[in-house]
């Protein structure tokens, strides 16, 4: 399941090939990565691709709202 690495949170939320459970797991992993990156940046150890926590959390809410 490495294809998700190239997807943004909205694309993960809309991915028909992923189950609701898989989407939430991937988005939660993205959220954790983004939180860790934010902490690293605060400590002047930034780097890597920045993904908006807001976008990730919106995608999580969208998937959670799916029946």
PyMOL commands that set and color helices and strands:
alter all, ss='L'
color gray80, all
select helices_A, chain A and resi 3-6+9-14+20-42+53-65
alter helices_A, ss='H'
color red, helices_A
deselect
rebuild
show_as cartoon
